Amino acid sequence: MASDTRVPKAEVTGVYGAVAKWFCRRMFGTVPEPLEVMWHNRPVLRVSLGVGRKTAKWNECDESLKSYAHMAVASLVGCAFCLDLGYFRAYDEGLDETKAREVPRWRESELFTALERDVLEYAEAMARTPPTVTDDLSARLLEQLGAPALVELTSWIAFADMAARTNTALGIEAQGLAASCELRPLAQPAGK
């Protein structure tokens, strides 16, 4: 659940704040901590939200693959908020919530197809420092997805990595979004 953030939450005020809170409550049932923390610097917040809205319009790559990729990045980086949000959104958007639940332990799970495993591996390889994407993995994804979808997936993962690292650095934790839908807790990788 929510905890103390490294940057204190700001009071979200004004017309823009009222609209943002209304929209968040409508989508999530609550005002997410990232909004409250990022409110300290509204130009940064607007750019982040703007990019997020624009990426949501991309349609060359399958939504399930992008959802799993985002959650794989969040799991690798350790962004509990992004994992919680990703699981909630998978449920809310009618994606396979059983698979979404298993993303943190995708290597041990038998639920994922070969393509989904390649996407999850690609997401993690991109999010490592330094990135560990291989020519072989890229070639497999290019063959399976095509160039437009692979470019979209790559950019989607890069945005997910930025969001996950921002939230983690700011100390933003899960807020129980998935629990509010009575979803089972996320699976844990073996050894955790």
Secondary structure, DSSP 8 states (H G I E B T S, - for coil): -----SS------HHHHHHHHHHHHHHHSS--HHHHHHGGGHHHHHHHHHHHHHHHT--SS-HHHHHHHHHHHHHHHT-HHHHHHHHHHHHHTT--HHHHHHGGGTTT-S---HHHHHHHHHHHHHHSSS----HHHHHHHHHHH-HHHHHHHHHHHHHHHHHHHHHHHTT----SHHHHTT-------TT-
